[in-house]
């Protein structure tokens, strides 16, 4: 299948190109990047040697008419403008936020501009999602934090109180995008941790709540504090919620085993292991550990993902495989770098 990437110069776009280079069914035939148009792909992503001598093009909708599938890796608010110009027959996976939310008021509160609409939400491991994705031609890829937090919370719907979920999660700097920002330069980041979007204002909050309600039927409430970590990539989320009366550690473990025992990309770790961001770097894996704080009777869930793979490009390819009728693991790996 001939495919295109719109927005290939960012971190997520670069990761898409890296993974697509090894995909057995997808052939990249067009890559656009507005501000880097005319530049060699390897001048922005020097590790992508298989794209040597290939340049980014300026976006022109007709250039993508040859494509059966297009990935959008654009800043929030930009996808809707581009999609309006593309052929209606092209399958699309959007890595941006434009089509993730159902509630227009939530969009107005957490984002700028007009709510563009709602597409099928592409979180295959959430209950009921996979068949909807397979039947769709346009999929909204989840946010990175939303992926880690929703997958770490959904299995607890029947054993814990999802109306009071508290999350503290740290992300690498690639989660902030590639634009130059003084607070993201090495001298500011190295050896330091800091919270940001403090006080429950992170834009992934309504996305997480909506995805959990769709998956579980429970109206969830999330208190989310993100942390900027001094590393390029990875997310480590700690999720806590009040357990229902009489729920044991064994029942907690069984609930998560039931949810993920057949999921290729979710690894419920042995009880003596904890998720590590390095263990999932470069992979499409989700590493999860669960425990019970008996002092407060709260469920504690630890989740690690690579924000650029399972949190962006890898999950986008997983969704693309599904909507194209392929095995969803094609072009993806379960093996992290480990260091």
C-alpha positions as CSV (number, residue, x, y, z in Angstrom):
1,X,0.0,0.0,0.0
2,X,1.2,3.5,-0.9
3,X,1.1,5.8,2.1
4,X,1.9,9.3,3.0
5,X,3.0,11.2,6.1
6,X,1.9,14.8,6.6
7,X,4.1,16.5,9.2
8,X,7.2,14.3,9.0
9,X,9.7,16.7,10.5
10,X,8.6,16.5,14.2
11,X,9.5,13.8,16.7
12,X,6.4,11.8,16.1
13,X,6.7,12.1,12.4
14,X,10.3,11.0,12.5
15,X,9.4,8.0,14.6
16,X,6.6,7.1,12.1
17,X,9.2,7.2,9.2
18,X,11.6,5.0,11.2
19,X,9.0,2.4,11.9
20,X,7.4,2.5,8.4
21,X,10.8,1.9,6.8
22,X,10.6,-1.7,8.1
23,X,6.9,-2.2,7.5
24,X,6.2,-5.2,5.2
25,X,3.0,-3.8,3.7
26,X,3.3,0.0,3.7
27,X,5.4,2.0,1.2
28,X,6.1,5.6,2.0
29,X,5.6,7.6,-1.2
30,X,5.1,11.2,0.0
31,X,6.3,13.1,3.1
32,X,5.5,16.7,3.7
33,X,6.7,19.2,6.3
34,X,5.7,22.8,6.1
35,X,8.6,24.6,7.7
36,X,11.2,22.1,6.4
37,X,9.9,21.8,2.8
38,X,12.7,21.2,0.4
39,X,15.1,19.9,3.0
40,X,16.5,16.4,3.0
41,X,14.8,14.1,5.5
42,X,18.2,13.1,6.8
43,X,19.1,16.8,7.6
44,X,16.3,16.7,10.2
45,X,16.4,13.0,11.1
46,X,20.0,11.9,10.4
47,X,19.3,8.4,11.8
48,X,16.9,7.7,8.9
49,X,19.5,6.6,6.4
50,X,17.0,4.6,4.3
51,X,15.5,8.0,3.3
52,X,18.8,9.4,2.1
53,X,18.3,11.8,-0.9
54,X,14.6,12.1,-0.1
55,X,13.3,15.6,0.7
56,X,10.3,16.9,2.5
57,X,7.7,18.4,0.2
58,X,5.5,21.3,0.9
59,X,2.0,20.1,1.5
60,X,-0.1,19.9,-1.6
61,X,-3.3,17.7,-1.4
62,X,-3.0,16.4,-4.9
63,X,0.4,14.9,-4.1
64,X,-1.3,12.4,-1.7
65,X,-3.9,11.3,-4.3
66,X,-1.7,8.2,-4.9
67,X,-2.0,7.2,-1.3
68,X,-4.4,4.7,0.2
69,X,-3.5,5.7,3.7
70,X,-2.2,8.9,5.2
71,X,-0.8,9.6,8.7
72,X,-1.1,13.2,10.1
73,X,1.5,14.2,12.6
74,X,0.6,17.9,12.9
75,X,0.3,20.4,15.8
76,X,-3.1,20.4,17.5
77,X,-5.7,22.4,15.5
78,X,-4.0,21.8,12.1
79,X,-5.3,18.4,11.1
80,X,-8.9,19.5,10.3
81,X,-7.6,22.1,7.8
82,X,-5.5,19.5,5.9
83,X,-8.2,16.8,6.0
84,X,-10.7,19.1,4.3
85,X,-8.4,19.1,1.2
86,X,-7.7,15.3,1.0
87,X,-9.5,12.8,-1.1
88,X,-12.4,11.3,0.8
89,X,-11.3,7.8,-0.1
90,X,-8.0,8.0,1.7
91,X,-7.8,6.2,5.0
92,X,-6.4,8.5,7.7
93,X,-4.8,8.1,11.2
94,X,-4.5,11.4,12.9
95,X,-1.8,11.7,15.6
96,X,-3.1,15.1,16.7
97,X,-5.9,15.9,19.1
98,X,-8.4,17.4,16.6
99,X,-10.8,14.5,16.5
100,X,-10.2,12.8,19.9
101,X,-12.9,14.5,22.0
102,X,-16.6,14.0,21.8
103,X,-17.5,17.0,24.0
104,X,-17.2,20.3,22.2
105,X,-17.2,22.2,25.5
106,X,-14.2,20.2,26.6
107,X,-12.4,21.1,23.4
108,X,-13.2,24.8,24.0
109,X,-11.9,24.6,27.5
110,X,-8.6,22.7,26.9
111,X,-7.7,23.7,23.3
112,X,-8.1,26.7,21.1
113,X,-10.3,27.1,18.1
114,X,-13.4,25.3,16.9
115,X,-14.1,21.6,17.7
116,X,-13.6,19.7,14.4
117,X,-15.7,16.6,15.3
118,X,-15.1,13.1,16.6
119,X,-13.5,10.1,14.9
120,X,-13.1,6.5,16.2
121,X,-10.8,6.6,19.1
122,X,-7.8,4.4,18.4
123,X,-6.9,2.6,21.6
124,X,-7.2,-1.1,20.6
125,X,-6.7,-2.6,24.0
126,X,-9.6,-0.8,25.6
127,X,-12.8,-2.8,25.8
128,X,-14.9,-2.7,22.6
129,X,-12.4,-0.5,20.7
130,X,-10.7,-3.0,18.4
131,X,-13.8,-3.9,16.3
132,X,-14.8,-0.2,16.0
133,X,-11.3,0.6,14.7
134,X,-11.4,-2.3,12.2
135,X,-14.6,-0.9,10.8
136,X,-13.3,2.7,10.5
137,X,-11.4,4.5,7.8
138,X,-10.5,7.5,10.0
139,X,-9.1,7.1,13.4
140,X,-8.0,9.5,16.1
141,X,-4.8,8.3,17.7
142,X,-4.7,8.7,21.5
143,X,-2.4,11.1,23.3
144,X,0.7,9.7,25.0
145,X,-0.3,10.3,28.6
146,X,-3.9,9.3,27.8
147,X,-2.7,5.9,26.5
148,X,-0.7,5.1,29.6
149,X,-3.4,6.3,32.1
150,X,-6.4,4.8,30.4
151,X,-4.8,1.4,30.0
152,X,-3.7,1.5,33.6
153,X,-7.1,2.4,34.9
154,X,-9.7,0.6,32.7
155,X,-9.3,-2.9,34.2
156,X,-10.1,-1.5,37.7
157,X,-13.7,-0.4,36.8
158,X,-15.4,-3.2,38.7
159,X,-13.1,-3.2,41.7
160,X,-12.3,0.5,42.4
161,X,-13.8,4.0,42.5
162,X,-13.1,5.6,39.1
163,X,-14.7,8.9,40.2
164,X,-11.5,9.8,42.2
165,X,-8.5,8.7,40.2
166,X,-5.2,10.5,41.1
167,X,-2.4,10.4,38.6
168,X,1.2,11.7,38.7
169,X,3.1,11.0,35.4
170,X,6.5,12.0,34.1
171,X,7.3,12.3,30.5
172,X,10.5,12.9,28.4
173,X,11.0,16.1,26.6
174,X,10.0,14.9,23.2
175,X,6.4,15.0,24.5
176,X,6.7,18.8,24.3
177,X,7.3,18.8,20.6
178,X,10.3,19.9,18.5
179,X,9.8,23.7,18.6
180,X,12.6,25.5,20.4
181,X,11.7,26.5,23.9
182,X,14.1,27.9,26.5
183,X,12.7,25.7,29.3
184,X,13.5,22.6,27.2
185,X,17.2,23.2,26.4
186,X,19.7,20.8,28.0
187,X,21.0,23.3,30.5
188,X,17.5,23.8,31.9
189,X,16.4,20.2,31.9
190,X,19.4,18.1,32.9
191,X,19.4,17.1,36.6
192,X,16.0,18.6,37.2
193,X,12.3,17.6,37.5
194,X,9.4,20.0,37.4
195,X,5.6,19.8,37.3
196,X,3.8,21.7,34.5
197,X,0.2,22.4,33.6
198,X,-0.3,22.3,37.3
199,X,-3.8,22.1,38.9
200,X,-5.6,19.8,36.6
201,X,-5.4,21.8,33.3
202,X,-3.6,19.2,31.1
203,X,-5.5,18.7,27.8
204,X,-5.4,14.9,28.1
205,X,-7.7,15.0,31.1
206,X,-11.0,15.1,29.2
207,X,-9.7,12.6,26.7
208,X,-8.9,10.1,29.5
209,X,-12.2,10.6,31.1
210,X,-14.1,10.1,27.8
211,X,-12.2,7.0,26.8
212,X,-12.7,5.4,30.2
213,X,-16.4,6.1,30.1
214,X,-16.7,4.6,26.6
215,X,-14.7,1.5,27.7
216,X,-16.2,0.9,31.1
217,X,-19.6,2.7,31.3
218,X,-18.3,4.5,34.4
219,X,-18.1,8.3,34.5
220,X,-14.5,8.7,35.6
221,X,-12.9,11.7,37.2
222,X,-9.1,12.2,36.9
223,X,-6.8,14.5,38.9
224,X,-3.7,14.6,36.8
225,X,-0.3,16.2,37.5
226,X,2.3,15.9,34.7
227,X,6.0,16.1,35.3
228,X,8.8,17.0,32.8
229,X,11.6,14.5,33.2
230,X,15.3,15.0,32.2
231,X,15.2,12.3,29.5
232,X,14.3,12.5,25.8
233,X,11.5,9.9,25.7
234,X,9.3,7.7,27.9
235,X,6.4,8.0,30.3
236,X,6.1,6.6,33.8
237,X,2.6,7.0,35.3
238,X,1.6,6.3,38.9
239,X,-2.2,5.9,39.2
240,X,-4.1,5.5,42.4
241,X,-7.8,5.0,43.3
242,X,-9.9,3.8,46.2
243,X,-10.6,0.1,46.2
244,X,-14.1,-1.2,46.7
245,X,-14.7,-2.8,50.1
246,X,-13.4,-6.3,50.5
247,X,-11.2,-6.4,47.3
248,X,-8.0,-8.3,47.9
249,X,-4.6,-8.0,46.2
250,X,-5.3,-11.3,44.4
251,X,-8.6,-10.0,43.0
252,X,-6.7,-6.9,41.7
253,X,-4.2,-9.0,40.0
254,X,-6.9,-11.2,38.5
255,X,-8.8,-8.2,37.1
256,X,-5.7,-7.0,35.2
257,X,-4.8,-10.5,34.0
258,X,-8.3,-10.9,32.7
259,X,-8.0,-7.6,30.8
260,X,-4.6,-8.1,29.2
261,X,-3.7,-11.8,29.1
262,X,-4.3,-12.0,25.4
263,X,-2.9,-8.5,24.5
264,X,0.4,-8.7,22.6
265,X,1.5,-5.2,23.5
266,X,0.5,-5.1,27.2
267,X,2.8,-6.8,29.7
268,X,1.5,-7.2,33.2
269,X,4.9,-7.7,34.9
270,X,5.7,-10.5,37.4
271,X,5.0,-9.3,41.0
272,X,8.7,-8.7,41.8
273,X,9.3,-6.4,38.8
274,X,8.5,-2.7,38.3
275,X,8.0,-0.9,35.0
276,X,11.0,0.9,33.7
277,X,11.0,3.5,30.8
278,X,14.2,2.1,29.4
279,X,12.7,-1.4,29.1
280,X,10.0,-0.1,26.7
281,X,12.1,2.4,24.7
282,X,11.7,1.9,21.0
283,X,8.9,-0.7,21.5
284,X,5.1,-0.6,21.2
285,X,4.8,-2.2,24.7
286,X,2.9,-1.1,27.8
287,X,4.5,-2.3,31.0
288,X,2.2,-2.5,34.0
289,X,2.5,-3.4,37.7
290,X,-0.3,-3.3,40.3
291,X,-0.3,-3.2,44.0
292,X,-2.5,-2.4,47.0
293,X,-1.7,0.3,49.6
294,X,-3.4,-1.4,52.5
295,X,-2.9,1.6,54.8
296,X,-5.3,3.7,52.7
297,X,-7.1,0.8,50.8
298,X,-6.0,2.3,47.5
299,X,-5.1,0.5,44.3
300,X,-1.7,1.6,42.9
301,X,-0.9,1.1,39.3
302,X,2.5,1.8,37.6
303,X,2.6,2.1,33.8
304,X,5.6,2.7,31.5
305,X,5.4,3.4,27.7
306,X,7.6,5.0,25.1
307,X,5.7,8.2,24.4
308,X,6.9,8.3,20.8
309,X,6.0,4.7,20.0
310,X,3.0,3.3,21.9
311,X,2.2,6.9,22.8
312,X,2.2,8.1,19.2
313,X,3.8,6.5,16.0
314,X,3.6,2.9,17.1
315,X,0.0,3.0,18.1
316,X,-0.8,4.9,14.9
317,X,0.7,2.1,12.9
318,X,-1.2,-0.5,15.0
319,X,-4.4,1.4,14.2
320,X,-3.5,1.6,10.5
321,X,-2.9,-2.1,10.4
322,X,-6.3,-2.7,11.8
323,X,-8.2,-0.4,9.5
324,X,-6.4,-1.9,6.5
325,X,-7.1,-5.5,7.6
326,X,-3.6,-6.5,8.5
327,X,-2.2,-8.2,11.6
328,X,-2.0,-5.3,14.0
329,X,1.6,-6.2,15.0
330,X,3.0,-5.7,11.5
331,X,6.1,-3.4,11.6
332,X,6.1,-3.2,15.4
333,X,8.3,-4.7,18.0
334,X,7.7,-5.9,21.5
335,X,11.4,-5.5,22.4
336,X,12.6,-2.4,24.1
337,X,16.2,-1.2,24.1
338,X,16.7,-1.8,27.8
339,X,19.2,0.9,28.4
